[in-house]
Structure formats: C-alpha cells, structure tokens
Amino acid sequence: MEVLLVSLLNGLVYGMLLFMLASGLTLIFSMMGVLNFAHASMYMLGAYFAYSVSRVIGFWPALVLAPILCGALGALIEMYALRRVHRNGHIAELLFTVGLAFIIEKGVQMAWGLLAVPYRVPPVLDRALFHIYGSNFHAYRGFMLLISVLMFVAIWLLLTRTRIGLVIQAALTHPEMVGALGHNVPRVFTIVFAGGSVLAGLAGVIGGNYLVTEPSMAATMGPIVFVVVVFGGLGSLAGCFIASLIMGLVQTFAVVVDVSFADLLARLGIQVTASTPLAEVLTIPLPRVGALLPYLMLILVLLIKPRGLMGTRDT
Amino acid sequence: MRQLKRLICLLLAGVLTLWTGIGTVGAQQGTIKVMYTDPLSGPFAQVGDQNLQQFKYILDYINGRGGAVGRKFELVSFDNKSQPSEALLALKSATDQNMPVIMQCSGSNIAAALIEGVDKHNERNPNNRIVYVNCGAVATELTNEKCSYWHFRMDAHVGMKAETMVRALPKDVTKVYLLNQDYLFGQSVQHDVKAFLAKLRPDVKVVGDELIPLGKVKDFSPYITKIKAAGAQALLTGNWGPDMTLLIKSGMDSGLDIRYYTMYAHLGGGATAIGPAGNGKVRSVMAFHENIAVETGKTDTEGWTKQFRSSHDFDFYAAGFRTIFEFLQAAMNKAGSADPVKFAAALEGLTITDMLGHQVTMRKADHQILSEYFVGVFSKGVKYDSEKTGLGWKTETTVLPKDLDQPNTCNMKRPS
C-alpha cells in the first residue's frame, strides 16, 4: 500500500512533466503535420534561458520570461524558415527540424558550455511539502503538478472558449477547410508553432532544475515525447494527456513491480530453469526493461490502433 | 628606389619563410610525439576536452623539468568520436609519423580495438613499434585475458575501484543496495562489488541489486522508493552521467538519508549537478582530488594544482595523467632512449614516487599500474571547492597501492 501510493504520486509527477512537453508537440504535429524534431530543443532552450534569466532577476520572472523567449524564437523560425520549407512538403520540414535540433544543441554547447549548469530549484520550494510513509514529497514536485494542471486548464480554455482556439481546433481536424473559409492559415501556423514552443519552454523551465540542465537533455527527452504524441493520437489533446499519464505510471510501476516472465509462468505451473529455451530473456526482471516499455507500447499501438489512443486522424 | 624596396621586401620574406620553416622542422625532430585520441566532439566531447587541457598543463610542467632524454614531449590530438574505427585511424596516423606512444582514455571497447591494432602493427613492423598508454579504459579484462606487452594501463581497473569502494564502507553499514547501468561496465561493477563484499565484508547484506537501461531513465523516484523500502544504509553505484546525477538528485529530493557511493561523481559536471544538497552524503572513488595535498601537507603539489585552478574554469582531477608522463620520463631516461622497444622494457616493473608522495609501480606481470586510491566525501568547509559550488571533496578512506595488488590471469607474450 505504501509503495503503491508513493509510486502513484511519482508516476503522476513524471506523467505531468511529459504532458507539458508533449502537449506543445501534439499541437504542432496535429495542426501543421510537422514532426518537429526540434521540439525537445525548445525544452532545452527553455531550461537554459531560465537558468540565465534566474541568475540576474530570479526564478519567478524567469518562469514567465523564458517561455516567452522560446515562443518568440519559435515564431521567428516558423515565419522565416519553416514557411519556406513548407512548400517542399513534409519530408523537407522534418529534415529541417532535424537539422535545427543539431544546430540548437551545438549552439547551447557553445553558449553555455558542455557541462551541466547549476540551475537550481528556488529556495522557497526546496523543502519537503509533506511526508508520506517516511518519504518526503518535495515541494517543487507539488509545484510542477500545479503548473502542469494550470497549463492543461489554460490550453483547454483557450482551445474551446476563444475564437482563435476554435479556428485552431477546426484546423486540427479539417486544415484545408479552414483555409478555404478565408482564415489566415499561415498566421495560425505561426501562432501554433510559437505556442508549442512556449509550452516546451515552460516544460524546460520546470524540468530543467528538477532534472539536470545539460546539452544532452534534448536528445534524451526527445524520443519519449514522440512516443507520447503518437500513443495519444493525432489531433487530440485529451489523448495526449492520458498517454502522458499512462507513460509516467507505467514507467514508475515497472520499476517497483519486481517480476519477470518466469514468475508469471511459474504461476501457471511452468518452471523456468537454466535449460529452458530463452531462459535468459524470460528471467529478466521487469525493472531492468521498464524504461523500454513505452517503446514497446508504441509499436503495439501502431500495429493494433494506428490512430493512437484517441486520435481522430491517421498518423 | 621602388624596385629596391620591393627587393628588400622579397628578401625579408624569403629569409622569414626559411627561418620559420627550419624552426618547425627542427622542433618536430626534437620532440617526443605522443598521439592522444579520445572523443573531442559529440556528446562526450567534454571528457576529451578537459583531458586535453590537463595534459597540456602537465606537459608544460614535465617539459619544464627537462622532458625525457633531453627532448621535450609534444601532444598530438586526434578526435576518435567514441568510435574504435576512428581510434585505429589515429593509430595509423601515429605510426606513419613514427610516434613512440599512443594514448587513449575513454571506452574499453576502443581500448580493446587499440590493443589488437597495436599488437598487429608491432608484429609486422619490428622497426617502427609503438607503445599504447591506456589512461582510463577500465575493463578488468584489458590487463587479464586481453593483456598485451605493448599496452600499459595507467589507471585502476573496475575490480580495483570496486574493492576500494567496499573497503570504504564503515563497520556500521550492513545493508547495501546496488544499482548499475545495464551494459558491460555496469555489469562488471555489479559483479565485482558483490565479489569483494563477499570476500572482505561477509557481514554486509545486499538488500537490492538492480540494473537500469543505460541513459533511458528520467525519473529515478520509483527507484528511491524501492531503496527506501529495502532499508538500505548505503547505495553503491557505478553509474555515470545523467544516470548518476539524476539518481542522486532524486534521492536528495525524497530525503533518502543514506550514504551514496559512486565512481564518477567527482568528474566534470558532477558537483554542479548534485549541488549543496549532497553535503556529507555523496562519496566517490577517485585517484585524486585537490584537497588531498592540503590534508597530507604536500604544499608543492597544492601550489601546482592551485595554479591550474587559477587559469582554467574547472578543477584539476587528473593526477594520474601526471603520473603517466612521470613514468614515461623515468622509463625513457632509464633506457636512455625514446625508442618504444627500449623504454617499454624499462617501464615494466618500474616504481616511481607520484605527486602525492606514494610509491606507484607498473606491475610487470600484466602492465597494470598499482597506485593509491581514495574515497572522498562531498562536503562543505574544504579549502578547494569543486566547480564553484562551495562544496568540495574530503578524503574519507585512503587505500594504499599494496592493498590493491589484486591477482591477474595475464599470460603475456614478450617480444623475443
């Protein structure tokens, strides 16, 4: 019970961090069809911007400024580069973002160095919020939960209660029709790309000091975010939200559930010994492969339900 | 008049070219060239870059003290991008230029390729041999099953580091948790730590033993929950990079108040990532930290590393690198030659005094260095802090070279 509850909390916090990252990507991906490989780079830039800004004027202004900087950069990228590449189709866009990711990584290395930077949790949040079965629940993790929930609500309201939100939503499902109705689709694209970058930047501000701010953070966070987006389904923010939570919880529980296939077979009365075929594979405990489960789930979902969990369009 | 001016200019330029040309040629023939290959680009560029800067500092010192056999050492670097094939290109380039030494520090897979490459080359080219100095590839096999006469390992191997870690466990710690990365290195740490626990500390119980996928885990809090539930008093890990820093950060955030024993927390970026929360909790198995000289009163060494601090933006950690060049210097001077055949023979079994005043030996049987090793604890109130965090390393355990004289299975073929 104790482990269950703590793990539930752990999974929730991690899942919400994933959601912050994935929500921006899912918006960009669904709307523009751009599989934005540079999305995790925006997350990294958010963390680095926050580090630099917080050194001068503190963490709280950085919480606002860093995502705005990321958004501005995203808007510039969309207006002056991506829009040109867009004419040449999705493959060109994808390659463009791959190149961009490399350039951002190199740029970060040149600007901030190859080592991790001391971007720290603000002192007011650097304490235990409450104790649960002798473990601290760190105040900053509570803060992360709060921010991500606020973000979810804000996006939800923006998409369902505002005019631009309605246009975006329409474009999510019927992008051609929206253009035909006379909306300024390029501007909507810019807004979506900038908005997605803001969300990634915010995730960076929050995640950078919770995890570690270093030049490889984009490369390590990138793959899992794609998994979440594809798993959740194209064009569905709710699907993305649910997928994030599932990924967070699956990875968390995989660690604490110490079983292997051999244990399952033993329950069925089949004993696995060293001479059993594939004994090596069968006896691998779940925690050892826990971090790979999302990728396994990605493959399964693509095979069984290619549209993803709640997807409304084909990938 | 104008023509005269032109003539003078031409003459001057000619003389200048000639003079500089002769200068470089002379210098090239005069120096003892050492090929250094490590990742200098890509995700591990930081390691190679910091090593290179420390090597340069050390060479200035060694060359200032006469180099070897009246010649100065010169370092030539070659980016191997963490690829064995690229490292072999470095070897080719070194042998083409008749360099006597090739040096490589990161990656046991690269080291294995180099040992093989050097062996083959030396067998085929008896007049152009090369010595391979391994400055940090730590797989135990390299000086056991795979040992070679031309390979000299100037760093403790995994087994020695594991033994140092186990020896540092205080008497009141009886429950430990092992967590390592699921690949060759992590598995050898896991295996060796368990072996030395059984041998040296039979009273210690392993309450958890875990392997994690390399570089895939972002959130370590579930592991922390497990470690806590297992009632461990100490966490023993060979993790490096984000797998180490994220693990420790997560433990600090959850208030898991145990001893953290690592092998790499003292290397570049570790102190920054762990931060003040690690005070008195995080330990690392290491060959050197800047406060050892202070603790043992070696003022000359302290002054030397202090000078490095003042001119670089990171701390000096590579005392072993200075030992390498002191070994090469001593062996070449003893042999009276920079010819690999001659100084390799002189290097075998050689004992010198390192910068901390300990007697270190290049064991003849397997070409494994026997040097002192330390376990430091990350603490406040030390004279030299790490990476400007205000915290630095304080020695908790010192293991002498004689205590790390582990048996080996090397069956070395010596050139006849």
Chai-1 contact restraints between the chains, C-beta under 6 A:
chainA,res_idxA,chainB,res_idxB,connection_type,confidence,min_distance_angstrom,max_distance_angstrom,comment,restraint_id
A,V3,B,A229,contact,1.0,0.0,6.0,A-B,restraint_1
A,V6,B,T225,contact,1.0,0.0,6.0,A-B,restraint_2
A,S7,B,P222,contact,1.0,0.0,6.0,A-B,restraint_3
A,N10,B,S221,contact,1.0,0.0,6.0,A-B,restraint_4
A,N10,B,P222,contact,1.0,0.0,6.0,A-B,restraint_5
A,Y14,B,D219,contact,1.0,0.0,6.0,A-B,restraint_6
A,L114,B,A45,contact,1.0,0.0,6.0,A-B,restraint_7
A,L114,B,Q46,contact,1.0,0.0,6.0,A-B,restraint_8
A,L115,B,G268,contact,1.0,0.0,6.0,A-B,restraint_9
A,L115,B,G269,contact,1.0,0.0,6.0,A-B,restraint_10
A,A116,B,G269,contact,1.0,0.0,6.0,A-B,restraint_11
A,A116,B,T272,contact,1.0,0.0,6.0,A-B,restraint_12
A,A116,B,A273,contact,1.0,0.0,6.0,A-B,restraint_13
A,P118,B,T272,contact,1.0,0.0,6.0,A-B,restraint_14
A,S135,B,S254,contact,1.0,0.0,6.0,A-B,restraint_15
A,N136,B,S254,contact,1.0,0.0,6.0,A-B,restraint_16
A,N136,B,G255,contact,1.0,0.0,6.0,A-B,restraint_17
A,H138,B,D253,contact,1.0,0.0,6.0,A-B,restraint_18
A,V212,B,P242,contact,1.0,0.0,6.0,A-B,restraint_19
A,V212,B,T245,contact,1.0,0.0,6.0,A-B,restraint_20
A,V212,B,A273,contact,1.0,0.0,6.0,A-B,restraint_21
A,S216,B,P43,contact,1.0,0.0,6.0,A-B,restraint_22
A,T252,B,P222,contact,1.0,0.0,6.0,A-B,restraint_23
A,V255,B,P222,contact,1.0,0.0,6.0,A-B,restraint_24
A,V255,B,Y223,contact,1.0,0.0,6.0,A-B,restraint_25
A,V256,B,P222,contact,1.0,0.0,6.0,A-B,restraint_26
A,V256,B,K226,contact,1.0,0.0,6.0,A-B,restraint_27
A,R288,B,D182,contact,1.0,0.0,6.0,A-B,restraint_28
A,R288,B,L211,contact,1.0,0.0,6.0,A-B,restraint_29
A,A291,B,P213,contact,1.0,0.0,6.0,A-B,restraint_30
A,A291,B,K216,contact,1.0,0.0,6.0,A-B,restraint_31
A,A291,B,V217,contact,1.0,0.0,6.0,A-B,restraint_32
A,L292,B,P213,contact,1.0,0.0,6.0,A-B,restraint_33
